[in-house]
Amino acid sequence: QVQLVESGGGLVQAGDSLRLSCAASGRYAMGWFRQAPGKERAAGASISWSGSMTYDAESVKGRFANSRDNAKNTVYLQMNSLKPEDTAVYYCAASSTLGVAVGMNEYDYWGQGTQVTVSS
């Protein structure tokens, strides 16, 4: 069983930046998903085990950057130019997929989530 622990969420103002972290041991592709109030969970950004392949959803492209430090067993989501519509619970997830995993059904393990709230 893989345990995923997210951290770094909080309350920020529009235009601010925030960095989320997810600690996870093992050789997995990783992804960040988010679920806004009243909406379904949606893909945000994904990264392969090596870090050589990434995927960004259109809603975050150019503002969010996914990276990882395998020596520290940690993946990061750097979120810049935050908007009120980025308000959501952010989840990290681990996938056994070779390469980058995009869909939720490709992920085997999920974290508990961390709240990000962006005020206008």
Solvent accessible surface area in square Angstrom, and as a share of the most:
residue,aa,sasa,rsa
1,Q,194,0.86
2,V,21,0.12
3,Q,148,0.66
4,L,11,0.06
5,V,97,0.56
6,E,21,0.09
7,S,59,0.38
8,G,37,0.36
9,G,29,0.28
10,G,31,0.30
11,L,131,0.65
12,V,22,0.12
13,Q,120,0.53
14,A,49,0.38
15,G,53,0.51
16,D,60,0.31
17,S,60,0.39
18,L,32,0.16
19,R,133,0.48
20,L,0,0.00
21,S,24,0.16
22,C,0,0.00
23,A,49,0.38
24,A,14,0.11
25,S,70,0.45
26,G,41,0.39
27,R,175,0.64
28,Y,39,0.15
29,A,2,0.01
30,M,2,0.01
31,G,0,0.00
32,W,2,0.01
33,F,2,0.01
34,R,32,0.12
35,Q,61,0.27
36,A,24,0.18
37,P,110,0.69
38,G,91,0.88
39,K,139,0.59
40,E,151,0.68
41,R,68,0.25
42,A,51,0.39
43,A,28,0.22
44,G,5,0.05
45,A,0,0.00
46,S,1,0.01
47,I,4,0.02
48,S,2,0.01
49,W,70,0.24
50,S,76,0.49
51,G,28,0.27
52,S,90,0.58
53,M,95,0.42
54,T,73,0.42
55,Y,73,0.28
56,D,35,0.18
57,A,13,0.10
58,E,140,0.63
59,S,63,0.41
60,V,0,0.00
61,K,110,0.46
62,G,81,0.78
63,R,37,0.13
64,F,10,0.04
65,A,54,0.42
66,N,17,0.09
67,S,55,0.36
68,R,43,0.16
69,D,46,0.24
70,N,50,0.26
71,A,101,0.78
72,K,140,0.59
73,N,68,0.35
74,T,21,0.12
75,V,4,0.02
76,Y,32,0.12
77,L,2,0.01
78,Q,58,0.26
79,M,0,0.00
80,N,59,0.30
81,S,60,0.39
82,L,2,0.01
83,K,85,0.36
84,P,54,0.34
85,E,121,0.54
86,D,0,0.00
87,T,29,0.17
88,A,1,0.01
89,V,41,0.24
90,Y,3,0.01
91,Y,31,0.12
92,C,0,0.00
93,A,0,0.00
94,A,0,0.00
95,S,0,0.00
96,S,76,0.49
97,T,48,0.28
98,L,174,0.86
99,G,20,0.20
100,V,41,0.24
101,A,0,0.00
102,V,53,0.31
103,G,28,0.27
104,M,86,0.38
105,N,145,0.74
106,E,64,0.29
107,Y,15,0.06
108,D,78,0.40
109,Y,55,0.21
110,W,82,0.29
111,G,8,0.08
112,Q,167,0.74
113,G,23,0.22
114,T,20,0.12
115,Q,85,0.38
116,V,0,0.00
117,T,45,0.26
118,V,7,0.04
119,S,44,0.28
120,S,129,0.83
